[in-house]
Amino acid sequence: MSLLLPRLPAGSSKLQITLASKTKDQYAGAYLQIANDGGDGTGEGIQYRIKSNSATDFTTSGKVDIELYDPIKVTLTTASD
């Protein structure tokens, strides 16, 4: 699955993305891989293990909250995927 990520500063370990019909911890243990960091390429290919996720609409309509085990290493822009 490919999706655009929100802007995330280096050091962030939580993000919120638009995903429909997801259940709590559906992605726990899976990996988020950065295909395009929207910048100079230093963040591309980095994988982050997903610690947990909320169900769709838990905190914001149409959104899923994701927590990573490790913080983001390189600032990601809204052009990141």
N, C-alpha and C positions, 0 to 999 in steps of 0.2 A: 504494500500500500504506500502510495506517495501522497504527502500532504504538505501544505505550507505551514510553517511554524510561526508563532508570534516572535517579536523581538525579545531576545533573552540575553541579559548581560552574563559575562563569564562569572561563575560562582553560583548561579541559580541552580536549584535542584528540583524546582516545581514549575510546571507549565500548564496552560489551559488551551485546549484545542477543540475545534468543532468536529464532533463525531456523533452520528445518530445511532440509537439503539445499542449501546454498549452496557454491559453489566459490570458491577463492582469487581475489580481485580481481574478482569478478563485478560489484561495484558501483563499482569504481574509475572515477573521472571523472563519476559520477552525483552527484546532489545530495540532501541531507537537508534537508527544509523543516520548520520548526516550525509546527504548526497551532495548538497551545495550549501556552503555556509553563507552565501550572499556577500562575501568579502574577498579576501586574498587567497582563499583556498586552504588556509592552515587548519580549519576545522573539519574539512571534508574527509569522510571515511571513518571518523571517530564513532564508536558505538557506546551507548549508555544503557545500562541494564535498568529496567523499569521495576521499581519497588512496589508500587500500587497505583491503582486508578479508581476514580469514582465512577459511579453509573452515570449515564447521560442524564442531564438536567438536575443532578444532585445539588450543585451550588448555583449554576447559571443555565438558563434554558438553552438546549442544543449543544452544550459544552461538556467536556470531560476533563477533570483535573488529573494530572499525572505527576507522580513523585518518582524521582530517579534515585538510585543508590549513591551515585557520585555527582558532584556539581559539573555543570557545563564548563568546558575548558577554554573555549573561544567564544566571544560575543557573537550571537547569531542575529541576523537582520530579518525583516519581514520577507526578504527574497529567499530565505533559507528553506530547504526542503530535505 
